[in-house]
Amino acid sequence: MIDILKGEVVDKKEKQLVLLVGNIGFEVWVPDILLLNSESGDRIQLFTELILRENDIALYGFEEKKERDLFKTLIKVNGVGPKAALSIISTMPAYSIYRSVQQQDIASLVKVPGIGKKTAQKIVLYLQDELKPIPDGMTVEPVRRFDEELLEALVGLGYSVAEAQASIQSIPDNIEDDLEIKMRHALKYFSG
């Protein structure tokens, strides 16, 4: 129904952006990393999914069409609602979700806030065939041990998962896989 919104960010809420399109402000639920990286005045484009429930109408938005498609696939799983699907996408990069499903890695999915062992098992079971083939341009990389440890360390210091992911993404690729060195570079993200 509403496929794409392009407009100006005019407000940020706890889990939503308010996007001004023409003279209408749309309240859009977005992944944490997008919320963290968006500021008032930014012009953005979102691929959206409108969810109609008996007592709720909500609009979910994503920077990439592949993310939205993944969101639509996740909400097909019995027991995974839109907010749980958004939590999964906020916590794990898309390639990690694919990897977890393909490798039946329930432990990674259980780390997502609001996802228990039974729900993680359902996700793996129901999506084994749904998430094949991997979309063009997306590589299912193995999670590097240092990045996983770094994420846990940053979250342990009090940063949100989205903040920790953003700081890890800011680390140059040529940095060696040394936890202490990577931690210093990740912390520079917060001081800059």
C-alpha positions, 0 to 999 in steps of 0.5 A: 500500500505504501511502498516507499517514503522519501522525505525529511526527518523532523523528529526522533522517538524511542524506536521511530522516526517522524518523516515529513513527506509533503505536508504529512508527518509519517511515524515510522518504526525503524531499525536501531542503527537507522534511528541512531544515524538519523538526525532532524533535517536529514533527507532519507528514503525508506522502503516501507511495510504497513501493518494493519492489526485489529487495534493498531496501524503501524508503518515500518521502514528500512533503508534497503529493499532487502531488509524490508523483504527480510522483515516481511519473511520474518513476520510470516513465522508463527510467534514473530510479530512486527516488533520482534522482527524489527528487533531481530533486524536491529540486533543482527545484520541481514547476513547474520540472520541468513547464516543463523538460519542456514547453519541452524545457529539458535544461540545467535538468535536467542541473543536478540531481545525478546526472542526465546529458544522456542521462537528461535527454533521456529525461525530456523525451522520455518525459514530454512527454505524461505531464505534460499537463495541469498539475495544478490549483493549479500554475502553470508560471511562467517561472524569474526570471533573478534567482532562478536567479542567486541560487540559483547564487550561494548554492550557490557560497557552500557552501549546499546546493540545498535551503538555497538554495531555502528562503532564496529562498522566504523573500524577500518578494514585494515585493522588487525584482529586484536580485541584490544586494538579494535576496542580502542578504535570502536571507542574513538567512534563515541568520542568523535 
